[in-house]
């Protein structure tokens, strides 16, 4: 019997089906845990997913609104983006916050790491809480049409609870910060 943490999958062959600067998709021929042949597709992400929840002294936060191509819908979410795996993720977080909102923060806390869709991808997300904010000019990328909204954190928490925010990183960060508030850790 396999130890629960040992890999029960056997790879018999693999083929990269798609590759671009951000992801690649590999199809694996496998022997699955029950001993039967099968296939498995994996999306490999070439960057870390970085999210920043900015929170000012008056307990306001900032959401970024944009149309998300894969979902075919508009999404409200915290500032987020990709960071090269060979770069300090905190530096990527600082860059994303400035690019998308024009904010800089003097206080940074890593609040959560999570895998965003671990049945099909290896994407790792690192979430930060940014405090002691200063406003500068946003520097959005040319692929981004962003709307920035400053809202009371409690309102954003309610948007998460009401299902109006569905972005996984934002949901996780908002719930984590709400827990920090309830536990008196903020």
N, C-alpha and C positions, 0 to 999 in steps of 0.2 A: 504494500500500500504506500502511495506517495504521501509525503509530509504535505500538509495543506499549502505551504509556501513554495514548494517545488513546482516547476513548470510542467504541467501534464501534456502540453502540446508538443508534437514532433513536426518539424518543418522538413518536407521532402524536396521542395523547390520554391523559388521565389522569383518574381519578375516585376520590375518597376513598370507600371502602366502609364504613369503621368508624372511629370516633374516640372516645377517652375521655381522662381526664386524664394517662394514662401512655404510651399508644401511639396511632398511627393506622395504618390499612392502606389503601394506595393500589393500585389496579389500573391498570397502564399498557398501552396498546396500543402496540406497538413494531414496528420493523423490526430484526430480530436481526442479529448480525454477518455472517451468510451472505446477508443481503438479503431474507429471508423475513419475512412478517408473523407476529406472535405476541402473546402477553400476558406480563406480568411482574407479580408481586405483591411489594410491599415493605412491611415492617413498620418504621415509623419510631418510634424511642424518644425520648421527650421528656425523659429524664434520662440521666445517665451511670451506668454500672454501677460501683459502688465496692466493692472488696474489701480487707480488712485481715487480714494474718497477724500476730497478736501473738506475740512470742517473748520469754520471760523470761530472766533471767540463768542459770537452770538448764537452759535449752534445752527448756522446756515451751511448748506452744502451747495455744490454746483453740479448740475446735470448737463450732459451734452446730448442734443437731439440730432439724429441723422437717419437717412434712409439706408437700410441694410439690404444690400443686393441679394445675399443668399436667402433672406426671409421674405423678400418682396414686401417689406413693410417698414414703417417709420419706427424708430426705437429711441427711448430715453434711457441713458446710461451714464455712469460715472466716466470721467476721462480714462481712456484705455487705448492700448495699442500693442504693437510687437516690440520686443527688445532682443537684440542678438544674444545668443546663448553664451558667447564669449565676452560679454560686457556685463559689468556689475548691474544687476536688475534695478537697484536703487537709482543709478544714473539714468536708466531708461525711464523709470517712473518720473523723475524730475523733468526729463525732456518732454514726455507726454503731457504732463500737467501744464507746462508752459506753452507747448504747441497748441493745445486745445482750448485752454481757458485764459492764458496770459498770467496765471498764478505761479508764484514761487512760494515755497514753504520753508520755514526754519526748523520744523520738527517733523520727523518721519518715523513711523512705526510699521513694521511688517505685521499684518494682522491675520493673514491666511494664505495657505497654499492649497491649490486644488487642481484635480484633473477634470477638464471640462466635458469630455465625452469619451470616457475610457473604454467603451465597447468598440470604438472604431478608430480612435486617435490616441497619440501619446502627448497631446498638448498639455503643458504645465502652465498654470496661472499663479502669479504671485501678486497679492493684493496689499496695498499700503494705505494707511491713514496719514494724511498730511495736515499739519496744524501750523499756527502762527503764519498766516497767509499774507502775502503782499501782491497787489495787482500790478501787472505790466501788460504789454500788448500780446495777444494771441499770435501764434505763428503756424496756422494750419497747413497741412500738406495739400498739394493740388488736387488730390482725390477726395478731399473731405469738404462737404458743404455742411457746416456745423451751426447749430443754434445753441447758445449757452443760456441756461436758466439758473438763477440763484434762488434757492428755496429753503425754508426751514427744514432741518433734518427730520423732524417729526412728520412733516408732510410727505417727504420722500419715503420714510418708513411706511406710512399709510399707503402710498402708491404701490410699494412692494406687496404689502398685505392684501391689497385689492386686486393684484394681478395686472396692474397697469405698467409695471416694470417687469420684464421677463428675462432680461440679460442676466445670465448665470453669475457672472463676476459681480455685477452690481447688487444682485439679490444677496449673494453671500457676504459682501462687504457691509451692506446696510444692516443685515441681521446680526453680523458680528459686532458692529459698532453699537447697535441697540443693546446687545447683551453686555457690552462693556459699560454702557451707561447704567443699566439696571444693576450691575454688580459693583458699581462705584469705582470702576477702574479707569474712568476718563475724567 
